[in-house]
Amino acid sequence: MPLDAKVMTLREFFTKYRKLIVPNYQRAYKWQDEYVEDLFTDILEGLRLREGAKDRSCFLGSIVLSHDTETGVTDLVDGQQRLTTLSVLLNCLSKKVSGNSQLKKDVRRLLTVDGVNPVILHKQQKNLPCDDRQAFREIATKEQPNLAPFGPDQKKNQKWEKEFNSHLIVQANETLDRQINDFVQPKNGQQPIEASLILEAIIDGIKLVIIDTDERKEGMRVFASINASGTKLESWELVMSAFYSHGTSQEATDRTENFFEGEKNSLATAFASTDASSSDSMRNEFLRSHWISAHGHILKDDLFDAYNDELSKHPKNHEKYIQELETSLRAYKAFNDYKYSHPSAGVIPFEFLQTLNSLQAKLSRPALLAVASLFEDPDELEDAMQRAAFVFEKLHLRWKICNLRANSIEHPLAELAKKISKGSLGNTPKQVEAGIIAELKKLKDAPSREDFIDNLMLRDMFREAKVSKAIASRIHYALKHPSSSNRALDYKHIPLITAGYTLERGIKLKHTQFDDTVRVGYGFKDEEQFRELINSLGNAFLAPNGRINPNLEFNGKLQISTLNAKSLKARCEELADIAADVWHF
């Protein structure tokens, strides 16, 4: 697979490459003002340091290209942010050059095809009034942008102008224009520098290492290698590029583009978020969960290599992997939505996932994704997911209550997910449930029911937010779905909780009962410990932000505050016992 690397000036580069395509897996133009300012400052400083030298030049990094010898299309794999900004800079400077000089004509020729279309063709972003392609065309190829592209339709023109003016490429143009003016029209009494001199120095003084390969996959490998030593892209972006680069046919490529370029119900649409940090976190978590569910444990930093290698080994499975991603994403979204959007049966309620979410038990998600991928029938899917979720609730709550490290079960759960997806544990909901239980029994040092109750009492775990919310969620679900518990739940023993976690019946207690008899006779260390017990009873099964409804009776008018310390301790033990029962411990 031929790979060519050459050092070129900007003039040489734009002369040789007359049509550069920004692939659809690339991110949009993202450079803020500070990056734009730094680029221009670095260029001038680099050229100034070499002033008077025989070769007055400034090195500005590498550009990775992927050239398709059959179609003649050249993908701009890495470097679009720099080249976009440099193109805007060249056009900005050319507008400062007086008259209609040859230099001005050279810039127009370098940046455009036939003086009209830009050499760099940015990707189109659907549902955007002004995307990168449109903004770049107006800024980098024209003396003045067209702010009325819709003719007499003023409403559309106004919307366009608003979006255009706020676009980062337009803002980059304004930033560079201000910087250039500081040199060609200085206000501090310094000698002005002709724009033509700066322009010539940049066109012929900036040098780039151009890495060109005739295979898309090889270009992506170079891109990944360079990316590993610089500012890392998010793993979801690398995986997107891996899928796109392994398209074995135009149909496969088109399908990938549709999924990742904002079609309705596509991955791109589902990934969209106004909160960039949470969005990136969600994307990475989803992709890693998907990989684990099909292939087993993986380190986060190895995600791209894993996808790339898998696609290289099985390029014909490109569309199959895309379909698997779509299926996994539907299940993944259910963790937050508590409902599954079945492609044919509509919305299926997944309310039972609330308890796992309360525990923030994300280590089970790959296994649950694997369960979801096994069943197309909506009834089987709901049954299997509910059974699996309940088993993982037990596992995570036991580990949490007994103060065991959650990461000690990460690898076993990853391997379990892999077995589930391959059908090794069965192909009916009951078989899968039994298989999961059998696998979890192999875990070392798994706590017993007695361990669970003892630790619940010992560590006063009712007061911990995750646990109390999880218990509240499970009690609420058990009351709504009695078949999910093997114990007849009685409001005299546990509070009734509404969907909004309002405590309708509870336990009314006082801590003023503490005296020396209580301390000595029942082993309480001090009043503080006694108060802790009462508070844990009063808050048992009550989620954070839960509230007691003062207008309702407490346990059929039974005032527990009249009970002695022994009875209070017995009640706490009883509640812990009930907590164990609702999970069938």
C-alpha positions as CSV (number, residue, x, y, z in Angstrom):
1,M,0.0,0.0,0.0
2,P,2.0,3.0,-1.3
3,L,2.5,5.9,1.2
4,D,4.2,9.1,0.1
5,A,5.5,11.9,2.4
6,K,6.8,15.2,1.0
7,V,7.6,18.6,2.3
8,M,5.6,21.3,0.5
9,T,4.9,25.0,0.7
10,L,1.3,26.2,0.7
11,R,1.7,27.3,-2.9
12,E,3.0,23.9,-3.9
13,F,0.3,22.1,-1.9
14,F,-2.7,24.0,-3.3
15,T,-1.2,23.8,-6.8
16,K,-1.0,20.0,-6.7
17,Y,-4.2,19.2,-4.8
18,R,-7.2,20.9,-6.5
19,K,-10.0,19.0,-4.8
20,L,-9.8,18.1,-1.1
21,I,-12.8,16.4,0.5
22,V,-13.4,16.7,4.3
23,P,-14.8,13.2,5.0
24,N,-18.0,12.8,6.9
25,Y,-16.4,11.1,9.8
26,Q,-14.4,14.4,10.5
27,R,-15.6,16.8,13.2
28,A,-16.9,20.2,12.1
29,Y,-14.7,23.3,12.2
30,K,-14.1,23.9,15.9
31,W,-11.3,26.4,16.3
32,Q,-12.1,29.3,18.7
33,D,-10.5,32.7,18.6
34,E,-7.5,31.8,20.8
35,Y,-6.4,29.0,18.4
36,V,-6.8,31.2,15.4
37,E,-4.8,34.0,17.0
38,D,-2.1,31.6,18.1
39,L,-1.7,30.2,14.6
40,F,-1.1,33.6,13.0
41,T,1.2,34.6,15.8
42,D,3.2,31.4,15.5
43,I,3.5,31.9,11.7
44,L,4.8,35.4,12.0
45,E,7.2,34.5,14.8
46,G,8.5,31.5,12.9
47,L,9.1,33.6,9.7
48,R,10.7,36.4,11.7
49,L,13.1,34.0,13.4
50,R,14.4,33.0,10.0
51,E,14.5,36.5,8.6
52,G,17.7,37.0,6.5
53,A,18.2,33.2,6.2
54,K,18.6,31.7,2.8
55,D,15.5,29.5,3.3
56,R,13.1,31.7,5.2
57,S,10.4,29.2,6.1
58,C,8.2,28.0,9.0
59,F,7.2,24.4,9.6
60,L,3.5,24.0,10.4
61,G,3.0,20.3,11.0
62,S,1.7,17.4,8.9
63,I,-1.3,16.9,6.7
64,V,-2.7,13.4,6.1
65,L,-4.4,12.7,2.8
66,S,-6.1,9.6,1.4
67,H,-6.1,9.5,-2.4
68,D,-8.5,7.2,-4.2
69,T,-6.8,6.3,-7.5
70,E,-10.0,5.1,-9.1
71,T,-12.3,8.1,-8.4
72,G,-9.5,10.7,-8.1
73,V,-11.1,11.9,-4.8
74,T,-8.6,13.0,-2.1
75,D,-9.9,12.9,1.5
76,L,-8.4,15.4,3.9
77,V,-7.9,12.9,6.8
78,D,-6.1,15.1,9.2
79,G,-5.3,18.9,9.2
80,Q,-8.6,20.4,8.1
81,Q,-8.7,22.8,11.0
82,R,-5.3,24.3,10.1
83,L,-5.9,24.3,6.3
84,T,-9.3,25.9,6.8
85,T,-7.8,28.7,9.0
86,L,-4.9,29.1,6.6
87,S,-7.2,29.5,3.6
88,V,-9.2,32.1,5.5
89,L,-6.0,33.9,6.4
90,L,-4.8,33.9,2.7
91,N,-8.1,35.4,1.5
92,C,-8.1,37.9,4.3
93,L,-4.6,39.1,3.4
94,S,-5.4,39.2,-0.3
95,K,-8.2,41.7,0.3
96,K,-5.7,44.0,1.9
97,V,-3.5,44.0,-1.2
98,S,-4.2,47.0,-3.3
99,G,-5.3,46.8,-6.9
100,N,-5.7,43.7,-9.0
101,S,-2.1,42.4,-8.7
102,Q,-0.8,39.1,-9.8
103,L,-0.4,38.0,-6.2
104,K,-4.1,38.6,-5.6
105,K,-4.9,36.4,-8.7
106,D,-2.5,33.7,-7.4
107,V,-4.4,33.5,-4.1
108,R,-7.8,33.3,-5.9
109,R,-6.4,30.6,-8.2
110,L,-4.9,28.6,-5.3
111,L,-8.1,28.7,-3.1
112,T,-10.7,28.1,-5.8
113,V,-11.5,25.9,-8.7
114,D,-12.2,28.0,-11.8
115,G,-12.4,31.1,-9.5
116,V,-15.7,30.0,-8.0
117,N,-15.8,26.8,-6.0
118,P,-13.4,26.3,-3.0
119,V,-10.6,23.7,-3.3
120,I,-11.5,22.4,0.1
121,L,-15.0,20.9,0.1
122,H,-16.2,20.7,3.7
123,K,-18.8,18.2,4.7
124,Q,-22.5,19.2,4.6
125,Q,-24.2,19.3,8.0
126,K,-27.9,18.6,7.7
127,N,-30.5,20.7,9.5
128,L,-28.1,23.6,9.8
129,P,-29.1,26.9,8.1
130,C,-25.4,27.6,7.5
131,D,-22.9,24.7,7.7
132,D,-19.1,24.6,7.2
133,R,-19.3,24.2,3.5
134,Q,-21.4,27.3,3.0
135,A,-19.6,29.5,5.5
136,F,-16.2,28.5,4.0
137,R,-17.3,29.2,0.5
138,E,-18.4,32.8,1.4
139,I,-15.4,33.6,3.5
140,A,-12.4,32.0,1.8
141,T,-13.3,32.5,-1.8
142,K,-15.0,35.9,-2.1
143,E,-14.2,39.5,-1.6
144,Q,-17.6,40.0,0.1
145,P,-20.0,37.3,1.3
146,N,-23.4,37.0,-0.2
147,L,-25.8,37.7,2.7
148,A,-29.0,37.3,0.6
149,P,-28.6,33.8,-0.9
150,F,-32.4,33.3,-1.0
151,G,-33.2,36.3,-3.2
152,P,-36.4,38.1,-2.2
153,D,-37.2,35.7,0.7
154,Q,-36.2,38.1,3.6
155,K,-37.2,35.7,6.4
156,K,-34.8,33.0,5.1
157,N,-32.1,35.6,4.4
158,Q,-32.3,37.0,7.9
159,K,-32.0,33.5,9.4
160,W,-29.1,32.8,7.2
161,E,-27.3,36.0,8.1
162,K,-27.8,35.4,11.8
163,E,-26.4,31.8,11.6
164,F,-23.6,32.9,9.2
165,N,-22.4,35.7,11.5
166,S,-22.2,33.4,14.5
167,H,-20.3,30.6,12.5
168,L,-16.8,29.9,13.8
169,I,-15.3,30.2,10.3
170,V,-16.7,33.7,10.1
171,Q,-15.5,34.6,13.5
172,A,-12.0,33.3,12.6
173,N,-12.1,35.6,9.6
174,E,-12.9,38.6,11.9
175,T,-10.1,37.6,14.3
176,L,-7.5,37.4,11.6
177,D,-8.7,40.6,10.0
178,R,-8.1,42.4,13.3
179,Q,-4.6,40.8,13.7
180,I,-3.6,41.8,10.1
181,N,-4.7,45.4,10.7
182,D,-2.3,45.6,13.6
183,F,0.5,45.1,11.1
184,V,-0.7,46.9,8.0
185,Q,-2.3,49.8,9.9
186,P,-0.6,49.9,13.3
187,K,-1.9,52.4,15.9
188,N,1.2,52.5,18.1
189,G,3.4,54.5,15.7
190,Q,5.3,51.4,14.4
191,Q,6.2,51.1,10.7
192,P,3.4,49.5,8.7
193,I,4.0,46.3,6.9
194,E,2.5,45.8,3.4
195,A,0.0,43.0,3.3
196,S,1.6,41.7,0.1
197,L,4.9,41.0,1.9
198,I,3.1,39.0,4.6
199,L,1.1,37.1,2.0
200,E,4.1,36.2,-0.1
201,A,6.0,35.1,3.0
202,I,3.2,32.8,4.1
203,I,2.5,31.3,0.6
204,D,6.1,30.4,0.0
205,G,7.4,30.3,3.6
206,I,5.1,27.9,5.4
207,K,6.0,24.3,4.9
208,L,3.9,21.2,5.6
209,V,4.7,17.5,5.6
210,I,2.1,16.0,3.3
211,I,1.5,12.3,4.0
212,D,-0.4,10.8,1.0
213,T,-1.7,7.3,0.8
214,D,-3.8,5.6,-1.9
215,E,-5.8,3.6,0.6
216,R,-8.4,5.0,3.0
217,K,-7.6,2.4,5.7
218,E,-3.9,3.2,5.6
219,G,-4.7,7.0,5.8
220,M,-6.8,6.3,8.9
221,R,-3.9,4.3,10.5
222,V,-1.6,7.2,10.0
223,F,-4.2,9.6,11.4
224,A,-4.7,7.4,14.5
225,S,-0.9,7.2,15.0
226,I,-0.5,11.0,14.8
227,N,-3.6,11.5,17.0
228,A,-2.2,9.2,19.7
229,S,0.7,11.6,20.3
230,G,-1.3,14.8,20.2
231,T,-4.7,16.0,21.4
232,K,-6.8,12.9,21.4
233,L,-10.1,12.8,19.6
234,E,-13.0,11.2,21.5
235,S,-13.2,7.4,21.0
236,W,-16.6,7.8,19.4
237,E,-15.0,10.0,16.7
238,L,-12.3,7.4,16.0
239,V,-14.8,4.6,15.8
240,M,-16.9,6.6,13.4
241,S,-13.8,7.0,11.2
242,A,-13.1,3.3,11.5
243,F,-16.5,2.4,10.2
244,Y,-16.4,5.0,7.4
245,S,-12.9,4.0,6.3
246,H,-13.9,0.3,6.0
247,G,-16.8,0.7,3.7
248,T,-16.5,-2.0,1.1
249,S,-19.0,-0.6,-1.3
250,Q,-20.8,2.7,-2.1
251,E,-23.9,1.3,-0.4
252,A,-22.0,0.6,2.8
253,T,-20.4,4.0,2.7
254,D,-23.8,5.7,2.2
255,R,-25.3,3.7,5.0
256,T,-22.5,4.8,7.4
257,E,-22.9,8.4,6.3
258,N,-26.6,8.3,7.0
259,F,-26.0,6.9,10.5
260,F,-23.4,9.4,11.5
261,E,-24.6,12.5,9.7
262,G,-27.9,13.3,11.5
263,E,-30.6,11.3,9.8
264,K,-33.7,10.9,11.9
265,N,-33.2,8.2,14.6
266,S,-29.6,7.8,13.6
267,L,-26.6,7.5,15.9
268,A,-25.6,11.1,15.3
269,T,-29.1,12.3,16.2
270,A,-29.1,10.2,19.4
271,F,-25.6,11.4,20.3
272,A,-26.5,15.1,19.9
273,S,-26.3,17.1,23.1
274,T,-26.0,20.7,24.1
275,D,-23.7,19.6,27.0
276,A,-20.5,18.7,25.2
277,S,-18.8,17.0,28.2
278,S,-21.8,14.8,29.1
279,S,-22.3,14.0,25.5
280,D,-18.7,12.8,25.0
281,S,-19.0,10.8,28.2
282,M,-22.2,9.2,27.0
283,R,-20.8,8.4,23.6
284,N,-17.7,6.8,25.0
285,E,-19.6,4.8,27.6
286,F,-22.1,3.5,25.0
287,L,-19.4,2.5,22.5
288,R,-17.4,0.7,25.1
289,S,-20.5,-1.0,26.5
290,H,-21.4,-2.1,22.9
291,W,-17.9,-3.5,22.3
292,I,-17.8,-5.4,25.7
293,S,-21.2,-6.9,25.1
294,A,-20.0,-8.5,21.8
295,H,-16.3,-9.1,22.3
296,G,-15.4,-8.9,26.0
297,H,-13.3,-6.6,28.2
298,I,-11.4,-3.7,26.7
299,L,-9.5,-0.7,27.9
300,K,-10.9,2.6,27.0
301,D,-7.7,3.7,25.2
302,D,-7.8,0.6,23.0
303,L,-11.3,1.2,21.6
304,F,-10.4,2.5,18.2
305,D,-7.8,-0.1,17.6
306,A,-10.3,-2.8,18.5
307,Y,-12.9,-1.6,16.1
308,N,-10.4,-1.0,13.4
309,D,-8.9,-4.5,13.7
310,E,-12.3,-6.1,13.8
311,L,-13.4,-4.3,10.6
312,S,-10.1,-5.1,8.9
313,K,-10.6,-8.8,9.7
314,H,-14.2,-8.8,8.6
315,P,-14.8,-5.9,6.2
316,K,-17.9,-7.5,4.8
317,N,-19.6,-7.2,8.2
318,H,-19.5,-3.4,8.0
319,E,-23.3,-3.0,7.7
320,K,-23.9,-5.8,10.3
321,Y,-21.8,-3.8,12.8
322,I,-23.8,-0.7,12.1
323,Q,-27.1,-2.5,12.7
324,E,-25.7,-3.9,15.9
325,L,-24.8,-0.4,17.1
326,E,-28.3,0.8,16.3
327,T,-29.8,-2.1,18.4
328,S,-27.4,-1.5,21.3
329,L,-28.2,2.2,21.2
330,R,-31.9,1.7,21.6
331,A,-31.2,-0.5,24.7
332,Y,-28.6,2.0,26.0
333,K,-31.0,4.9,25.8
334,A,-33.6,2.9,27.8
335,F,-31.2,3.1,30.9
336,N,-32.1,6.8,31.1
337,D,-35.5,6.9,29.5
338,Y,-36.9,3.8,31.2
339,K,-38.5,2.8,28.0
340,Y,-37.4,0.9,24.9
341,S,-38.3,2.1,21.4
342,H,-39.0,-1.2,19.7
343,P,-38.7,-0.9,15.9
344,S,-42.0,-2.6,15.3
345,A,-43.9,-2.8,18.6
346,G,-43.5,0.8,19.7
347,V,-42.6,1.9,23.2
348,I,-42.0,-0.8,25.8
349,P,-41.9,0.4,29.5
350,F,-38.5,-0.4,31.2
351,E,-39.4,1.0,34.6
352,F,-37.5,-1.8,36.3
353,L,-34.2,-0.1,35.3
354,Q,-34.8,2.7,37.8
355,T,-33.3,0.7,40.6
356,L,-30.1,-0.1,38.7
357,N,-29.8,3.6,37.8
358,S,-30.3,4.5,41.5
359,L,-27.3,2.4,42.3
360,Q,-25.4,3.9,39.4
361,A,-24.5,0.3,38.5
362,K,-23.0,0.9,35.0
363,L,-20.9,-2.2,35.0
364,S,-23.9,-4.3,34.2
365,R,-24.8,-2.3,31.1
366,P,-22.8,-4.4,28.6
367,A,-24.5,-7.5,29.8
368,L,-27.9,-5.9,29.5
369,L,-27.1,-4.7,26.0
370,A,-26.2,-8.3,25.1
371,V,-29.5,-9.5,26.5
372,A,-31.4,-6.9,24.4
373,S,-29.6,-8.0,21.3
374,L,-30.8,-11.6,21.7
375,F,-34.5,-11.0,21.5
376,E,-36.6,-9.4,18.8
377,D,-40.0,-10.4,20.2
378,P,-41.2,-7.5,22.4
379,D,-42.6,-9.8,25.1
380,E,-39.5,-11.9,25.3
381,L,-37.3,-8.8,25.3
382,E,-39.1,-7.2,28.2
383,D,-39.2,-10.4,30.2
384,A,-35.5,-11.2,29.6
385,M,-34.4,-7.6,30.4
386,Q,-36.5,-7.5,33.6
387,R,-35.1,-10.8,34.8
388,A,-31.5,-9.8,34.0
389,A,-31.9,-6.4,35.6
390,F,-33.2,-7.9,38.8
391,V,-30.2,-10.3,39.1
392,F,-27.8,-7.4,38.6
393,E,-29.6,-5.3,41.1
394,K,-28.9,-8.0,43.7
395,L,-25.3,-8.2,42.7
396,H,-24.5,-4.5,42.8
397,L,-26.5,-3.9,46.1
398,R,-24.6,-6.8,47.8
399,W,-21.3,-5.5,46.7
400,K,-22.2,-1.9,47.7
401,I,-23.6,-2.9,51.1
402,C,-20.8,-5.2,51.9
403,N,-18.2,-2.6,51.0
404,L,-16.6,-4.7,48.2
405,R,-14.8,-3.0,45.3
406,A,-17.0,-2.7,42.3
407,N,-14.1,-3.0,39.9
408,S,-13.5,-6.5,41.2
409,I,-16.5,-7.6,39.1
410,E,-15.8,-5.5,36.0
411,H,-13.9,-8.1,34.1
412,P,-16.2,-11.1,35.0
413,L,-19.2,-9.0,33.9
414,A,-17.5,-8.1,30.6
415,E,-16.9,-11.8,29.9
416,L,-20.4,-12.6,31.0
417,A,-21.7,-10.0,28.4
418,K,-19.7,-11.7,25.7
419,K,-21.2,-15.1,26.6
420,I,-24.7,-13.7,26.6
421,S,-24.3,-12.1,23.1
422,K,-23.0,-15.3,21.6
423,G,-26.0,-17.3,23.0
424,S,-23.9,-19.4,25.2
425,L,-26.2,-19.0,28.2
426,G,-29.4,-19.9,26.3
427,N,-32.0,-18.3,24.0
428,T,-35.1,-17.9,26.2
429,P,-35.5,-15.4,29.0
430,K,-35.5,-18.1,31.7
431,Q,-32.5,-19.8,30.3
432,V,-30.6,-16.5,30.1
433,E,-31.6,-15.7,33.7
434,A,-30.5,-19.1,34.9
435,G,-27.2,-18.8,33.0
436,I,-26.4,-15.4,34.4
437,I,-27.1,-16.6,38.0
438,A,-24.9,-19.7,37.4
439,E,-22.1,-17.5,36.2
440,L,-22.4,-15.1,39.1
441,K,-22.2,-17.9,41.6
442,K,-18.6,-18.5,40.4
443,L,-17.6,-15.1,41.8
444,K,-15.2,-15.4,44.6
445,D,-16.1,-14.1,48.1
446,A,-19.8,-13.5,47.1
447,P,-21.6,-12.2,50.3
448,S,-24.4,-14.2,51.8
449,R,-27.8,-13.0,53.0
450,E,-26.4,-12.8,56.6
451,D,-23.5,-10.8,55.4
452,F,-25.9,-8.4,53.6
453,I,-28.1,-7.9,56.7
454,D,-25.2,-7.6,59.1
455,N,-23.4,-5.0,56.9
456,L,-26.7,-3.1,56.3
457,M,-27.2,-2.8,60.1
458,L,-23.5,-2.2,60.9
459,R,-22.9,0.6,58.4
460,D,-26.2,2.3,58.6
461,M,-26.5,2.1,54.9
462,F,-30.1,3.3,54.9
463,R,-28.7,6.8,55.1
464,E,-26.5,6.6,52.0
465,A,-28.2,8.2,49.1
466,K,-27.5,5.5,46.4
467,V,-28.7,2.7,48.6
468,S,-31.7,4.4,50.1
469,K,-32.9,5.4,46.6
470,A,-32.3,2.0,45.2
471,I,-34.3,0.4,48.1
472,A,-37.1,2.9,47.6
473,S,-37.2,2.2,43.9
474,R,-37.4,-1.6,44.4
475,I,-40.0,-1.3,47.1
476,H,-42.1,0.9,44.9
477,Y,-41.8,-1.4,41.9
478,A,-42.6,-4.5,44.1
479,L,-45.8,-2.8,45.4
480,K,-46.9,-2.0,41.8
481,H,-45.9,-5.5,40.6
482,P,-46.5,-7.9,43.5
483,S,-45.3,-10.9,41.5
484,S,-41.8,-9.6,41.6
485,S,-41.5,-10.2,45.3
486,N,-41.9,-13.4,47.3
487,R,-43.0,-11.5,50.4
488,A,-46.4,-10.0,51.1
489,L,-45.5,-6.4,51.6
490,D,-47.4,-4.7,54.5
491,Y,-47.5,-0.9,55.0
492,K,-47.1,-1.5,58.8
493,H,-43.6,-2.6,58.1
494,I,-42.5,-0.5,55.2
495,P,-43.5,2.9,54.0
496,L,-45.7,3.2,50.8
497,I,-43.9,5.3,48.2
498,T,-45.4,7.0,45.2
499,A,-43.7,7.3,41.9
500,G,-42.5,10.7,43.1
501,Y,-41.0,9.2,46.2
502,T,-43.4,10.8,48.6
503,L,-43.4,8.9,51.9
504,E,-47.1,8.3,52.5
505,R,-46.7,6.2,55.7
506,G,-43.6,6.1,57.8
507,I,-42.1,5.7,61.3
508,K,-42.4,8.5,63.8
509,L,-39.6,8.3,66.3
510,K,-37.9,10.5,69.0
511,H,-34.3,10.4,70.2
512,T,-35.1,11.9,73.6
513,Q,-35.7,8.4,75.0
514,F,-32.0,7.8,75.3
515,D,-30.8,7.2,78.9
516,D,-28.2,5.2,80.7
517,T,-30.4,2.1,80.8
518,V,-30.7,2.2,77.0
519,R,-26.9,2.7,76.7
520,V,-25.9,-0.1,79.0
521,G,-28.8,-2.5,78.5
522,Y,-28.8,-2.5,74.7
523,G,-25.2,-1.7,73.9
524,F,-25.5,1.8,72.4
525,K,-22.2,3.7,72.5
526,D,-23.8,7.1,73.1
527,E,-26.8,9.3,72.3
528,E,-25.4,10.0,68.8
529,Q,-25.4,6.3,67.9
530,F,-28.9,6.0,69.2
531,R,-30.0,9.0,67.1
532,E,-28.4,7.4,64.1
533,L,-30.5,4.3,64.5
534,I,-33.7,6.4,64.8
535,N,-32.8,8.5,61.7
536,S,-32.0,5.4,59.7
537,L,-35.4,4.0,60.6
538,G,-37.2,7.2,59.8
539,N,-35.4,7.4,56.4
540,A,-35.5,3.7,55.5
541,F,-36.4,3.3,51.9
542,L,-36.9,7.0,51.4
543,A,-35.1,8.4,48.4
544,P,-33.1,11.6,48.4
545,N,-35.5,14.6,48.2
546,G,-38.3,12.4,49.3
547,R,-40.9,14.0,51.6
548,I,-43.3,12.8,54.2
549,N,-47.0,13.7,53.7
550,P,-48.0,15.0,57.1
551,N,-51.8,14.6,56.4
552,L,-51.6,10.8,56.3
553,E,-51.6,8.4,59.2
554,F,-48.5,6.7,60.4
555,N,-48.8,2.9,60.6
556,G,-52.5,3.0,61.5
557,K,-52.0,5.5,64.3
558,L,-49.3,3.3,66.0
559,Q,-46.8,5.7,67.6
560,I,-43.5,3.8,67.5
561,S,-41.9,6.5,69.7
562,T,-43.6,4.8,72.7
563,L,-41.5,1.6,72.1
564,N,-38.4,0.9,74.1
565,A,-34.9,0.7,72.7
566,K,-35.1,-3.1,72.3
567,S,-38.2,-2.8,70.1
568,L,-36.5,0.0,68.1
569,K,-33.5,-2.2,67.4
570,A,-35.8,-5.1,66.5
571,R,-37.7,-2.8,64.1
572,C,-34.4,-1.9,62.4
573,E,-33.5,-5.5,62.1
574,E,-36.9,-6.3,60.6
575,L,-36.5,-3.6,58.0
576,A,-33.1,-4.9,57.0
577,D,-34.6,-8.4,56.8
578,I,-37.4,-7.0,54.5
579,A,-34.7,-5.3,52.4
580,A,-33.0,-8.7,51.9
581,D,-36.3,-10.3,51.1
582,V,-37.4,-8.0,48.3
583,W,-34.2,-9.0,46.4
584,H,-34.7,-12.6,47.3
585,F,-31.5,-12.7,49.2
